[in-house]
Amino acid sequence: MGGSANVSYNKLWKLLIDRNWKKKDLMRETSLSSAVIAKMSKSMPVHLDTLVKICKALSCDLSDIVDVKISSGPVQESSPNFKAPLAQDGKED
């Protein structure tokens, strides 16, 4: 497989500080539970819908609130989701 992902919400926490928001303000504006905020505080992944709610509340893009780092690992060509990269002429190798 392609390795595991590490999620960081440090950009979100900095954005909240810059806007003088507390986590409670974020919860109020997004109707997110304290459990979801706790997961994010522990750098655990959350649903994309959650991130979209946050982006709407803060009028920002996904890249403004989250970083995803994929740990390196070999990609197996036998994977059912594997797609060969396109050659420069637009055709698969």
PDB file with one MODEL, atoms N, CA, C and O in Angstrom:
MODEL        1
ATOM      1  N   MET A   1       0.836  -1.189   0.000  1.00  0.00           N
ATOM      2  CA  MET A   1       0.000   0.000   0.000  1.00  0.00           C
ATOM      3  C   MET A   1       0.880   1.251   0.000  1.00  0.00           C
ATOM      4  O   MET A   1       2.106   1.140   0.014  1.00  0.00           O
ATOM      5  N   GLY A   2       0.281   2.419  -0.016  1.00  0.00           N
ATOM      6  CA  GLY A   2       1.007   3.660  -0.145  1.00  0.00           C
ATOM      7  C   GLY A   2       1.475   4.277   1.149  1.00  0.00           C
ATOM      8  O   GLY A   2       1.935   5.419   1.132  1.00  0.00           O
ATOM      9  N   GLY A   3       1.385   3.583   2.278  1.00  0.00           N
ATOM     10  CA  GLY A   3       1.819   4.132   3.547  1.00  0.00           C
ATOM     11  C   GLY A   3       0.664   4.740   4.308  1.00  0.00           C
ATOM     12  O   GLY A   3      -0.484   4.689   3.865  1.00  0.00           O
ATOM     13  N   SER A   4       0.974   5.318   5.458  1.00  0.00           N
ATOM     14  CA  SER A   4      -0.078   5.900   6.283  1.00  0.00           C
ATOM     15  C   SER A   4      -0.015   7.422   6.207  1.00  0.00           C
ATOM     16  O   SER A   4       0.974   7.996   5.751  1.00  0.00           O
ATOM     17  N   ALA A   5      -1.081   8.055   6.660  1.00  0.00           N
ATOM     18  CA  ALA A   5      -1.163   9.514   6.588  1.00  0.00           C
ATOM     19  C   ALA A   5      -1.127  10.116   7.988  1.00  0.00           C
ATOM     20  O   ALA A   5      -1.744   9.595   8.917  1.00  0.00           O
ATOM     21  N   ASN A   6      -0.408  11.204   8.123  1.00  0.00           N
ATOM     22  CA  ASN A   6      -0.392  11.985   9.346  1.00  0.00           C
ATOM     23  C   ASN A   6      -1.114  13.290   9.058  1.00  0.00           C
ATOM     24  O   ASN A   6      -0.822  13.968   8.073  1.00  0.00           O
ATOM     25  N   VAL A   7      -2.056  13.636   9.922  1.00  0.00           N
ATOM     26  CA  VAL A   7      -2.877  14.826   9.718  1.00  0.00           C
ATOM     27  C   VAL A   7      -2.484  15.876  10.753  1.00  0.00           C
ATOM     28  O   VAL A   7      -2.322  15.570  11.934  1.00  0.00           O
ATOM     29  N   SER A   8      -2.335  17.101  10.298  1.00  0.00           N
ATOM     30  CA  SER A   8      -2.036  18.207  11.204  1.00  0.00           C
ATOM     31  C   SER A   8      -3.057  19.323  10.995  1.00  0.00           C
ATOM     32  O   SER A   8      -3.324  19.742   9.869  1.00  0.00           O
ATOM     33  N   TYR A   9      -3.615  19.787  12.097  1.00  0.00           N
ATOM     34  CA  TYR A   9      -4.565  20.905  12.067  1.00  0.00           C
ATOM     35  C   TYR A   9      -3.927  22.172  12.628  1.00  0.00           C
ATOM     36  O   TYR A   9      -4.636  23.097  13.025  1.00  0.00           O
ATOM     37  N   ASN A  10      -2.600  22.224  12.665  1.00  0.00           N
ATOM     38  CA  ASN A  10      -1.917  23.393  13.222  1.00  0.00           C
ATOM     39  C   ASN A  10      -2.317  24.675  12.502  1.00  0.00           C
ATOM     40  O   ASN A  10      -2.425  25.730  13.127  1.00  0.00           O
ATOM     41  N   LYS A  11      -2.537  24.592  11.199  1.00  0.00           N
ATOM     42  CA  LYS A  11      -2.980  25.781  10.450  1.00  0.00           C
ATOM     43  C   LYS A  11      -4.328  26.276  10.958  1.00  0.00           C
ATOM     44  O   LYS A  11      -4.558  27.482  11.051  1.00  0.00           O
ATOM     45  N   LEU A  12      -5.218  25.342  11.285  1.00  0.00           N
ATOM     46  CA  LEU A  12      -6.529  25.721  11.816  1.00  0.00           C
ATOM     47  C   LEU A  12      -6.374  26.436  13.147  1.00  0.00           C
ATOM     48  O   LEU A  12      -6.967  27.493  13.363  1.00  0.00           O
ATOM     49  N   TRP A  13      -5.574  25.857  14.041  1.00  0.00           N
ATOM     50  CA  TRP A  13      -5.427  26.473  15.371  1.00  0.00           C
ATOM     51  C   TRP A  13      -4.803  27.862  15.253  1.00  0.00           C
ATOM     52  O   TRP A  13      -5.186  28.774  15.987  1.00  0.00           O
ATOM     53  N   LYS A  14      -3.850  28.034  14.344  1.00  0.00           N
ATOM     54  CA  LYS A  14      -3.248  29.352  14.134  1.00  0.00           C
ATOM     55  C   LYS A  14      -4.276  30.331  13.560  1.00  0.00           C
ATOM     56  O   LYS A  14      -4.329  31.493  13.963  1.00  0.00           O
ATOM     57  N   LEU A  15      -5.092  29.851  12.615  1.00  0.00           N
ATOM     58  CA  LEU A  15      -6.126  30.702  12.023  1.00  0.00           C
ATOM     59  C   LEU A  15      -7.123  31.159  13.090  1.00  0.00           C
ATOM     60  O   LEU A  15      -7.541  32.317  13.094  1.00  0.00           O
ATOM     61  N   LEU A  16      -7.502  30.254  13.991  1.00  0.00           N
ATOM     62  CA  LEU A  16      -8.410  30.635  15.084  1.00  0.00           C
ATOM     63  C   LEU A  16      -7.782  31.715  15.951  1.00  0.00           C
ATOM     64  O   LEU A  16      -8.452  32.676  16.329  1.00  0.00           O
ATOM     65  N   ILE A  17      -6.513  31.565  16.267  1.00  0.00           N
ATOM     66  CA  ILE A  17      -5.816  32.570  17.079  1.00  0.00           C
ATOM     67  C   ILE A  17      -5.786  33.907  16.347  1.00  0.00           C
ATOM     68  O   ILE A  17      -6.063  34.952  16.935  1.00  0.00           O
ATOM     69  N   ASP A  18      -5.449  33.865  15.067  1.00  0.00           N
ATOM     70  CA  ASP A  18      -5.376  35.103  14.274  1.00  0.00           C
ATOM     71  C   ASP A  18      -6.722  35.829  14.226  1.00  0.00           C
ATOM     72  O   ASP A  18      -6.777  37.057  14.173  1.00  0.00           O
ATOM     73  N   ARG A  19      -7.799  35.054  14.246  1.00  0.00           N
ATOM     74  CA  ARG A  19      -9.148  35.647  14.181  1.00  0.00           C
ATOM     75  C   ARG A  19      -9.758  35.867  15.560  1.00  0.00           C
ATOM     76  O   ARG A  19     -10.909  36.284  15.689  1.00  0.00           O
ATOM     77  N   ASN A  20      -8.962  35.577  16.586  1.00  0.00           N
ATOM     78  CA  ASN A  20      -9.409  35.746  17.973  1.00  0.00           C
ATOM     79  C   ASN A  20     -10.623  34.862  18.293  1.00  0.00           C
ATOM     80  O   ASN A  20     -11.528  35.272  19.020  1.00  0.00           O
ATOM     81  N   TRP A  21     -10.624  33.656  17.742  1.00  0.00           N
ATOM     82  CA  TRP A  21     -11.672  32.668  18.003  1.00  0.00           C
ATOM     83  C   TRP A  21     -11.149  31.634  18.979  1.00  0.00           C
ATOM     84  O   TRP A  21      -9.955  31.336  19.003  1.00  0.00           O
ATOM     85  N   LYS A  22     -12.032  31.100  19.768  1.00  0.00           N
ATOM     86  CA  LYS A  22     -11.722  29.956  20.628  1.00  0.00           C
ATOM     87  C   LYS A  22     -12.354  28.715  20.001  1.00  0.00           C
ATOM     88  O   LYS A  22     -13.184  28.817  19.097  1.00  0.00           O
ATOM     89  N   LYS A  23     -11.955  27.558  20.487  1.00  0.00           N
ATOM     90  CA  LYS A  23     -12.535  26.316  19.973  1.00  0.00           C
ATOM     91  C   LYS A  23     -14.045  26.297  20.199  1.00  0.00           C
ATOM     92  O   LYS A  23     -14.789  25.740  19.392  1.00  0.00           O
ATOM     93  N   LYS A  24     -14.490  26.900  21.287  1.00  0.00           N
ATOM     94  CA  LYS A  24     -15.938  26.972  21.553  1.00  0.00           C
ATOM     95  C   LYS A  24     -16.651  27.806  20.490  1.00  0.00           C
ATOM     96  O   LYS A  24     -17.781  27.495  20.113  1.00  0.00           O
ATOM     97  N   ASP A  25     -16.007  28.849  20.013  1.00  0.00           N
ATOM     98  CA  ASP A  25     -16.586  29.658  18.933  1.00  0.00           C
ATOM     99  C   ASP A  25     -16.722  28.818  17.668  1.00  0.00           C
ATOM    100  O   ASP A  25     -17.737  28.876  16.974  1.00  0.00           O
ATOM    101  N   LEU A  26     -15.688  28.042  17.381  1.00  0.00           N
ATOM    102  CA  LEU A  26     -15.722  27.167  16.219  1.00  0.00           C
ATOM    103  C   LEU A  26     -16.846  26.143  16.347  1.00  0.00           C
ATOM    104  O   LEU A  26     -17.564  25.881  15.382  1.00  0.00           O
ATOM    105  N   MET A  27     -16.998  25.570  17.526  1.00  0.00           N
ATOM    106  CA  MET A  27     -18.067  24.594  17.765  1.00  0.00           C
ATOM    107  C   MET A  27     -19.441  25.234  17.560  1.00  0.00           C
ATOM    108  O   MET A  27     -20.332  24.627  16.966  1.00  0.00           O
ATOM    109  N   ARG A  28     -19.601  26.437  18.046  1.00  0.00           N
ATOM    110  CA  ARG A  28     -20.881  27.131  17.917  1.00  0.00           C
ATOM    111  C   ARG A  28     -21.201  27.434  16.454  1.00  0.00           C
ATOM    112  O   ARG A  28     -22.334  27.242  16.012  1.00  0.00           O
ATOM    113  N   GLU A  29     -20.219  27.899  15.714  1.00  0.00           N
ATOM    114  CA  GLU A  29     -20.433  28.297  14.319  1.00  0.00           C
ATOM    115  C   GLU A  29     -20.608  27.115  13.370  1.00  0.00           C
ATOM    116  O   GLU A  29     -21.189  27.266  12.295  1.00  0.00           O
ATOM    117  N   THR A  30     -20.114  25.945  13.756  1.00  0.00           N
ATOM    118  CA  THR A  30     -20.151  24.778  12.872  1.00  0.00           C
ATOM    119  C   THR A  30     -21.063  23.667  13.371  1.00  0.00           C
ATOM    120  O   THR A  30     -21.315  22.707  12.643  1.00  0.00           O
ATOM    121  N   SER A  31     -21.558  23.778  14.586  1.00  0.00           N
ATOM    122  CA  SER A  31     -22.358  22.726  15.225  1.00  0.00           C
ATOM    123  C   SER A  31     -21.586  21.418  15.376  1.00  0.00           C
ATOM    124  O   SER A  31     -22.175  20.337  15.379  1.00  0.00           O
ATOM    125  N   LEU A  32     -20.281  21.523  15.500  1.00  0.00           N
ATOM    126  CA  LEU A  32     -19.454  20.340  15.734  1.00  0.00           C
ATOM    127  C   LEU A  32     -19.437  20.015  17.218  1.00  0.00           C
ATOM    128  O   LEU A  32     -19.534  20.905  18.063  1.00  0.00           O
ATOM    129  N   SER A  33     -19.314  18.750  17.518  1.00  0.00           N
ATOM    130  CA  SER A  33     -19.286  18.316  18.918  1.00  0.00           C
ATOM    131  C   SER A  33     -17.892  18.499  19.510  1.00  0.00           C
ATOM    132  O   SER A  33     -16.904  18.647  18.791  1.00  0.00           O
ATOM    133  N   SER A  34     -17.844  18.485  20.829  1.00  0.00           N
ATOM    134  CA  SER A  34     -16.552  18.576  21.508  1.00  0.00           C
ATOM    135  C   SER A  34     -15.701  17.342  21.204  1.00  0.00           C
ATOM    136  O   SER A  34     -14.473  17.423  21.219  1.00  0.00           O
ATOM    137  N   ALA A  35     -16.337  16.209  20.931  1.00  0.00           N
ATOM    138  CA  ALA A  35     -15.599  14.983  20.595  1.00  0.00           C
ATOM    139  C   ALA A  35     -14.837  15.152  19.277  1.00  0.00           C
ATOM    140  O   ALA A  35     -13.704  14.687  19.152  1.00  0.00           O
ATOM    141  N   VAL A  36     -15.448  15.808  18.307  1.00  0.00           N
ATOM    142  CA  VAL A  36     -14.783  16.034  17.020  1.00  0.00           C
ATOM    143  C   VAL A  36     -13.612  16.986  17.207  1.00  0.00           C
ATOM    144  O   VAL A  36     -12.533  16.757  16.660  1.00  0.00           O
ATOM    145  N   ILE A  37     -13.812  18.043  17.967  1.00  0.00           N
ATOM    146  CA  ILE A  37     -12.739  18.998  18.233  1.00  0.00           C
ATOM    147  C   ILE A  37     -11.606  18.306  18.987  1.00  0.00           C
ATOM    148  O   ILE A  37     -10.434  18.582  18.733  1.00  0.00           O
ATOM    149  N   ALA A  38     -11.943  17.418  19.901  1.00  0.00           N
ATOM    150  CA  ALA A  38     -10.928  16.662  20.644  1.00  0.00           C
ATOM    151  C   ALA A  38     -10.114  15.776  19.710  1.00  0.00           C
ATOM    152  O   ALA A  38      -8.894  15.686  19.848  1.00  0.00           O
ATOM    153  N   LYS A  39     -10.780  15.121  18.759  1.00  0.00           N
ATOM    154  CA  LYS A  39     -10.064  14.297  17.778  1.00  0.00           C
ATOM    155  C   LYS A  39      -9.086  15.145  16.986  1.00  0.00           C
ATOM    156  O   LYS A  39      -7.945  14.744  16.754  1.00  0.00           O
ATOM    157  N   MET A  40      -9.533  16.305  16.577  1.00  0.00           N
ATOM    158  CA  MET A  40      -8.671  17.190  15.806  1.00  0.00           C
ATOM    159  C   MET A  40      -7.501  17.684  16.664  1.00  0.00           C
ATOM    160  O   MET A  40      -6.388  17.846  16.163  1.00  0.00           O
ATOM    161  N   SER A  41      -7.747  17.918  17.933  1.00  0.00           N
ATOM    162  CA  SER A  41      -6.691  18.363  18.843  1.00  0.00           C
ATOM    163  C   SER A  41      -5.614  17.301  18.998  1.00  0.00           C
ATOM    164  O   SER A  41      -4.467  17.615  19.319  1.00  0.00           O
ATOM    165  N   LYS A  42      -5.980  16.050  18.771  1.00  0.00           N
ATOM    166  CA  LYS A  42      -5.037  14.929  18.851  1.00  0.00           C
ATOM    167  C   LYS A  42      -4.488  14.556  17.472  1.00  0.00           C
ATOM    168  O   LYS A  42      -3.874  13.501  17.311  1.00  0.00           O
ATOM    169  N   SER A  43      -4.709  15.417  16.484  1.00  0.00           N
ATOM    170  CA  SER A  43      -4.254  15.189  15.099  1.00  0.00           C
ATOM    171  C   SER A  43      -4.790  13.895  14.511  1.00  0.00           C
ATOM    172  O   SER A  43      -4.097  13.200  13.768  1.00  0.00           O
ATOM    173  N   MET A  44      -6.027  13.583  14.852  1.00  0.00           N
ATOM    174  CA  MET A  44      -6.678  12.407  14.294  1.00  0.00           C
ATOM    175  C   MET A  44      -7.512  12.832  13.087  1.00  0.00           C
ATOM    176  O   MET A  44      -8.018  13.954  13.053  1.00  0.00           O
ATOM    177  N   PRO A  45      -7.661  11.953  12.100  1.00  0.00           N
ATOM    178  CA  PRO A  45      -8.464  12.319  10.919  1.00  0.00           C
ATOM    179  C   PRO A  45      -9.946  12.451  11.255  1.00  0.00           C
ATOM    180  O   PRO A  45     -10.467  11.744  12.118  1.00  0.00           O
ATOM    181  N   VAL A  46     -10.606  13.358  10.565  1.00  0.00           N
ATOM    182  CA  VAL A  46     -12.049  13.546  10.701  1.00  0.00           C
ATOM    183  C   VAL A  46     -12.665  13.499   9.304  1.00  0.00           C
ATOM    184  O   VAL A  46     -11.948  13.528   8.304  1.00  0.00           O
ATOM    185  N   HIS A  47     -13.968  13.429   9.241  1.00  0.00           N
ATOM    186  CA  HIS A  47     -14.668  13.365   7.961  1.00  0.00           C
ATOM    187  C   HIS A  47     -14.460  14.645   7.156  1.00  0.00           C
ATOM    188  O   HIS A  47     -14.307  15.733   7.710  1.00  0.00           O
ATOM    189  N   LEU A  48     -14.459  14.487   5.865  1.00  0.00           N
ATOM    190  CA  LEU A  48     -14.321  15.634   4.971  1.00  0.00           C
ATOM    191  C   LEU A  48     -15.458  16.631   5.191  1.00  0.00           C
ATOM    192  O   LEU A  48     -15.240  17.840   5.114  1.00  0.00           O
ATOM    193  N   ASP A  49     -16.661  16.143   5.462  1.00  0.00           N
ATOM    194  CA  ASP A  49     -17.802  17.034   5.736  1.00  0.00           C
ATOM    195  C   ASP A  49     -17.489  17.986   6.888  1.00  0.00           C
ATOM    196  O   ASP A  49     -17.878  19.154   6.860  1.00  0.00           O
ATOM    197  N   THR A  50     -16.789  17.485   7.889  1.00  0.00           N
ATOM    198  CA  THR A  50     -16.408  18.299   9.037  1.00  0.00           C
ATOM    199  C   THR A  50     -15.482  19.427   8.595  1.00  0.00           C
ATOM    200  O   THR A  50     -15.656  20.580   8.990  1.00  0.00           O
ATOM    201  N   LEU A  51     -14.506  19.082   7.780  1.00  0.00           N
ATOM    202  CA  LEU A  51     -13.555  20.086   7.309  1.00  0.00           C
ATOM    203  C   LEU A  51     -14.236  21.123   6.419  1.00  0.00           C
ATOM    204  O   LEU A  51     -13.886  22.303   6.456  1.00  0.00           O
ATOM    205  N   VAL A  52     -15.195  20.689   5.630  1.00  0.00           N
ATOM    206  CA  VAL A  52     -15.939  21.619   4.771  1.00  0.00           C
ATOM    207  C   VAL A  52     -16.752  22.591   5.636  1.00  0.00           C
ATOM    208  O   VAL A  52     -16.797  23.783   5.335  1.00  0.00           O
ATOM    209  N   LYS A  53     -17.386  22.105   6.691  1.00  0.00           N
ATOM    210  CA  LYS A  53     -18.130  22.993   7.605  1.00  0.00           C
ATOM    211  C   LYS A  53     -17.211  24.062   8.179  1.00  0.00           C
ATOM    212  O   LYS A  53     -17.576  25.234   8.265  1.00  0.00           O
ATOM    213  N   ILE A  54     -16.019  23.638   8.569  1.00  0.00           N
ATOM    214  CA  ILE A  54     -15.055  24.582   9.146  1.00  0.00           C
ATOM    215  C   ILE A  54     -14.643  25.613   8.102  1.00  0.00           C
ATOM    216  O   ILE A  54     -14.576  26.807   8.393  1.00  0.00           O
ATOM    217  N   CYS A  55     -14.370  25.153   6.893  1.00  0.00           N
ATOM    218  CA  CYS A  55     -13.985  26.083   5.820  1.00  0.00           C
ATOM    219  C   CYS A  55     -15.089  27.099   5.548  1.00  0.00           C
ATOM    220  O   CYS A  55     -14.809  28.280   5.341  1.00  0.00           O
ATOM    221  N   LYS A  56     -16.334  26.648   5.547  1.00  0.00           N
ATOM    222  CA  LYS A  56     -17.459  27.575   5.327  1.00  0.00           C
ATOM    223  C   LYS A  56     -17.537  28.600   6.447  1.00  0.00           C
ATOM    224  O   LYS A  56     -17.726  29.790   6.195  1.00  0.00           O
ATOM    225  N   ALA A  57     -17.392  28.139   7.684  1.00  0.00           N
ATOM    226  CA  ALA A  57     -17.496  29.051   8.834  1.00  0.00           C
ATOM    227  C   ALA A  57     -16.373  30.084   8.833  1.00  0.00           C
ATOM    228  O   ALA A  57     -16.575  31.230   9.235  1.00  0.00           O
ATOM    229  N   LEU A  58     -15.196  29.676   8.382  1.00  0.00           N
ATOM    230  CA  LEU A  58     -14.044  30.569   8.398  1.00  0.00           C
ATOM    231  C   LEU A  58     -13.784  31.232   7.043  1.00  0.00           C
ATOM    232  O   LEU A  58     -12.842  32.013   6.906  1.00  0.00           O
ATOM    233  N   SER A  59     -14.611  30.926   6.048  1.00  0.00           N
ATOM    234  CA  SER A  59     -14.431  31.451   4.686  1.00  0.00           C
ATOM    235  C   SER A  59     -12.995  31.237   4.203  1.00  0.00           C
ATOM    236  O   SER A  59     -12.294  32.174   3.820  1.00  0.00           O
ATOM    237  N   CYS A  60     -12.593  29.976   4.236  1.00  0.00           N
ATOM    238  CA  CYS A  60     -11.227  29.653   3.823  1.00  0.00           C
ATOM    239  C   CYS A  60     -11.228  28.371   3.004  1.00  0.00           C
ATOM    240  O   CYS A  60     -12.274  27.749   2.813  1.00  0.00           O
ATOM    241  N   ASP A  61     -10.071  27.984   2.526  1.00  0.00           N
ATOM    242  CA  ASP A  61      -9.900  26.756   1.762  1.00  0.00           C
ATOM    243  C   ASP A  61      -9.391  25.642   2.671  1.00  0.00           C
ATOM    244  O   ASP A  61      -8.862  25.897   3.753  1.00  0.00           O
ATOM    245  N   LEU A  62      -9.557  24.422   2.219  1.00  0.00           N
ATOM    246  CA  LEU A  62      -9.096  23.258   2.969  1.00  0.00           C
ATOM    247  C   LEU A  62      -7.607  23.350   3.279  1.00  0.00           C
ATOM    248  O   LEU A  62      -7.177  23.002   4.379  1.00  0.00           O
ATOM    249  N   SER A  63      -6.830  23.811   2.323  1.00  0.00           N
ATOM    250  CA  SER A  63      -5.382  23.920   2.524  1.00  0.00           C
ATOM    251  C   SER A  63      -5.014  24.958   3.583  1.00  0.00           C
ATOM    252  O   SER A  63      -3.877  24.991   4.052  1.00  0.00           O
ATOM    253  N   ASP A  64      -5.978  25.807   3.961  1.00  0.00           N
ATOM    254  CA  ASP A  64      -5.734  26.807   4.998  1.00  0.00           C
ATOM    255  C   ASP A  64      -5.864  26.238   6.403  1.00  0.00           C
ATOM    256  O   ASP A  64      -5.454  26.882   7.368  1.00  0.00           O
ATOM    257  N   ILE A  65      -6.435  25.029   6.535  1.00  0.00           N
ATOM    258  CA  ILE A  65      -6.696  24.495   7.873  1.00  0.00           C
ATOM    259  C   ILE A  65      -6.083  23.128   8.151  1.00  0.00           C
ATOM    260  O   ILE A  65      -6.008  22.719   9.309  1.00  0.00           O
ATOM    261  N   VAL A  66      -5.644  22.417   7.125  1.00  0.00           N
ATOM    262  CA  VAL A  66      -5.139  21.059   7.360  1.00  0.00           C
ATOM    263  C   VAL A  66      -3.952  20.760   6.457  1.00  0.00           C
ATOM    264  O   VAL A  66      -3.891  21.199   5.309  1.00  0.00           O
ATOM    265  N   ASP A  67      -3.010  20.000   7.008  1.00  0.00           N
ATOM    266  CA  ASP A  67      -1.896  19.445   6.251  1.00  0.00           C
ATOM    267  C   ASP A  67      -1.973  17.935   6.376  1.00  0.00           C
ATOM    268  O   ASP A  67      -2.231  17.408   7.458  1.00  0.00           O
ATOM    269  N   VAL A  68      -1.750  17.244   5.276  1.00  0.00           N
ATOM    270  CA  VAL A  68      -1.707  15.787   5.286  1.00  0.00           C
ATOM    271  C   VAL A  68      -0.353  15.373   4.753  1.00  0.00           C
ATOM    272  O   VAL A  68       0.033  15.735   3.641  1.00  0.00           O
ATOM    273  N   LYS A  69       0.365  14.609   5.561  1.00  0.00           N
ATOM    274  CA  LYS A  69       1.663  14.106   5.146  1.00  0.00           C
ATOM    275  C   LYS A  69       1.569  12.593   5.033  1.00  0.00           C
ATOM    276  O   LYS A  69       1.189  11.909   5.983  1.00  0.00           O
ATOM    277  N   ILE A  70       1.919  12.084   3.867  1.00  0.00           N
ATOM    278  CA  ILE A  70       1.889  10.653   3.613  1.00  0.00           C
ATOM    279  C   ILE A  70       3.272  10.093   3.895  1.00  0.00           C
ATOM    280  O   ILE A  70       4.262  10.528   3.307  1.00  0.00           O
ATOM    281  N   SER A  71       3.332   9.112   4.809  1.00  0.00           N
ATOM    282  CA  SER A  71       4.623   8.484   5.054  1.00  0.00           C
ATOM    283  C   SER A  71       4.963   7.607   3.864  1.00  0.00           C
ATOM    284  O   SER A  71       4.099   6.950   3.283  1.00  0.00           O
ATOM    285  N   SER A  72       6.226   7.612   3.519  1.00  0.00           N
ATOM    286  CA  SER A  72       6.628   6.897   2.310  1.00  0.00           C
ATOM    287  C   SER A  72       6.491   5.394   2.489  1.00  0.00           C
ATOM    288  O   SER A  72       6.757   4.836   3.554  1.00  0.00           O
ATOM    289  N   GLY A  73       6.079   4.783   1.434  1.00  0.00           N
ATOM    290  CA  GLY A  73       5.925   3.345   1.386  1.00  0.00           C
ATOM    291  C   GLY A  73       5.749   2.956  -0.063  1.00  0.00           C
ATOM    292  O   GLY A  73       5.286   3.761  -0.871  1.00  0.00           O
ATOM    293  N   PRO A  74       6.102   1.763  -0.394  1.00  0.00           N
ATOM    294  CA  PRO A  74       5.994   1.368  -1.803  1.00  0.00           C
ATOM    295  C   PRO A  74       4.549   1.278  -2.263  1.00  0.00           C
ATOM    296  O   PRO A  74       3.680   0.806  -1.530  1.00  0.00           O
ATOM    297  N   VAL A  75       4.303   1.731  -3.477  1.00  0.00           N
ATOM    298  CA  VAL A  75       2.992   1.590  -4.102  1.00  0.00           C
ATOM    299  C   VAL A  75       3.031   0.296  -4.894  1.00  0.00           C
ATOM    300  O   VAL A  75       3.908   0.097  -5.735  1.00  0.00           O
ATOM    301  N   GLN A  76       2.085  -0.574  -4.625  1.00  0.00           N
ATOM    302  CA  GLN A  76       2.062  -1.852  -5.313  1.00  0.00           C
ATOM    303  C   GLN A  76       1.227  -1.735  -6.577  1.00  0.00           C
ATOM    304  O   GLN A  76       0.070  -1.318  -6.531  1.00  0.00           O
ATOM    305  N   GLU A  77       1.820  -2.105  -7.705  1.00  0.00           N
ATOM    306  CA  GLU A  77       1.119  -2.002  -8.976  1.00  0.00           C
ATOM    307  C   GLU A  77      -0.078  -2.943  -9.052  1.00  0.00           C
ATOM    308  O   GLU A  77      -0.961  -2.755  -9.888  1.00  0.00           O
ATOM    309  N   SER A  78      -0.115  -3.957  -8.184  1.00  0.00           N
ATOM    310  CA  SER A  78      -1.233  -4.893  -8.206  1.00  0.00           C
ATOM    311  C   SER A  78      -2.454  -4.350  -7.465  1.00  0.00           C
ATOM    312  O   SER A  78      -3.513  -4.977  -7.449  1.00  0.00           O
ATOM    313  N   SER A  79      -2.294  -3.193  -6.863  1.00  0.00           N
ATOM    314  CA  SER A  79      -3.400  -2.577  -6.150  1.00  0.00           C
ATOM    315  C   SER A  79      -4.543  -2.291  -7.119  1.00  0.00           C
ATOM    316  O   SER A  79      -4.294  -1.807  -8.223  1.00  0.00           O
ATOM    317  N   PRO A  80      -5.806  -2.581  -6.734  1.00  0.00           N
ATOM    318  CA  PRO A  80      -6.925  -2.346  -7.649  1.00  0.00           C
ATOM    319  C   PRO A  80      -7.124  -0.877  -7.996  1.00  0.00           C
ATOM    320  O   PRO A  80      -7.752  -0.568  -9.008  1.00  0.00           O
ATOM    321  N   ASN A  81      -6.601   0.042  -7.173  1.00  0.00           N
ATOM    322  CA  ASN A  81      -6.763   1.474  -7.433  1.00  0.00           C
ATOM    323  C   ASN A  81      -5.540   2.074  -8.111  1.00  0.00           C
ATOM    324  O   ASN A  81      -5.501   3.280  -8.353  1.00  0.00           O
ATOM    325  N   PHE A  82      -4.537   1.252  -8.423  1.00  0.00           N
ATOM    326  CA  PHE A  82      -3.319   1.770  -9.027  1.00  0.00           C
ATOM    327  C   PHE A  82      -3.573   2.178 -10.471  1.00  0.00           C
ATOM    328  O   PHE A  82      -4.161   1.425 -11.247  1.00  0.00           O
ATOM    329  N   LYS A  83      -3.125   3.370 -10.819  1.00  0.00           N
ATOM    330  CA  LYS A  83      -3.206   3.838 -12.206  1.00  0.00           C
ATOM    331  C   LYS A  83      -1.806   4.260 -12.609  1.00  0.00           C
ATOM    332  O   LYS A  83      -1.143   5.009 -11.892  1.00  0.00           O
ATOM    333  N   ALA A  84      -1.369   3.787 -13.736  1.00  0.00           N
ATOM    334  CA  ALA A  84      -0.055   4.152 -14.235  1.00  0.00           C
ATOM    335  C   ALA A  84      -0.048   5.650 -14.552  1.00  0.00           C
ATOM    336  O   ALA A  84      -1.045   6.182 -15.042  1.00  0.00           O
ATOM    337  N   PRO A  85       1.065   6.333 -14.279  1.00  0.00           N
ATOM    338  CA  PRO A  85       1.126   7.755 -14.613  1.00  0.00           C
ATOM    339  C   PRO A  85       1.042   7.954 -16.115  1.00  0.00           C
ATOM    340  O   PRO A  85       1.459   7.099 -16.897  1.00  0.00           O
ATOM    341  N   LEU A  86       0.503   9.081 -16.497  1.00  0.00           N
ATOM    342  CA  LEU A  86       0.393   9.406 -17.920  1.00  0.00           C
ATOM    343  C   LEU A  86       1.737   9.880 -18.437  1.00  0.00           C
ATOM    344  O   LEU A  86       2.454  10.615 -17.757  1.00  0.00           O
ATOM    345  N   ALA A  87       2.069   9.460 -19.629  1.00  0.00           N
ATOM    346  CA  ALA A  87       3.282   9.940 -20.281  1.00  0.00           C
ATOM    347  C   ALA A  87       3.063  11.400 -20.674  1.00  0.00           C
ATOM    348  O   ALA A  87       1.936  11.894 -20.625  1.00  0.00           O
ATOM    349  N   GLN A  88       4.114  12.076 -21.056  1.00  0.00           N
ATOM    350  CA  GLN A  88       3.983  13.493 -21.394  1.00  0.00           C
ATOM    351  C   GLN A  88       3.054  13.732 -22.575  1.00  0.00           C
ATOM    352  O   GLN A  88       2.486  14.817 -22.698  1.00  0.00           O
ATOM    353  N   ASP A  89       2.889  12.741 -23.445  1.00  0.00           N
ATOM    354  CA  ASP A  89       2.010  12.942 -24.582  1.00  0.00           C
ATOM    355  C   ASP A  89       0.543  12.670 -24.209  1.00  0.00           C
ATOM    356  O   ASP A  89      -0.342  12.738 -25.063  1.00  0.00           O
ATOM    357  N   GLY A  90       0.291  12.359 -22.914  1.00  0.00           N
ATOM    358  CA  GLY A  90      -1.082  12.157 -22.446  1.00  0.00           C
ATOM    359  C   GLY A  90      -1.555  10.725 -22.541  1.00  0.00           C
ATOM    360  O   GLY A  90      -2.698  10.430 -22.194  1.00  0.00           O
ATOM    361  N   LYS A  91      -0.689   9.812 -23.010  1.00  0.00           N
ATOM    362  CA  LYS A  91      -1.071   8.417 -23.121  1.00  0.00           C
ATOM    363  C   LYS A  91      -0.413   7.618 -22.004  1.00  0.00           C
ATOM    364  O   LYS A  91       0.704   7.911 -21.578  1.00  0.00           O
ATOM    365  N   GLU A  92      -1.129   6.611 -21.549  1.00  0.00           N
ATOM    366  CA  GLU A  92      -0.571   5.769 -20.509  1.00  0.00           C
ATOM    367  C   GLU A  92       0.571   4.951 -21.064  1.00  0.00           C
ATOM    368  O   GLU A  92       0.556   4.541 -22.225  1.00  0.00           O
ATOM    369  N   ASP A  93       1.575   4.714 -20.212  1.00  0.00           N
ATOM    370  CA  ASP A  93       2.720   3.885 -20.603  1.00  0.00           C
ATOM    371  C   ASP A  93       2.318   2.425 -20.653  1.00  0.00           C
ATOM    372  O   ASP A  93       3.144   1.567 -20.963  1.00  0.00           O
TER     373      ASP A  93
ENDMDL
END
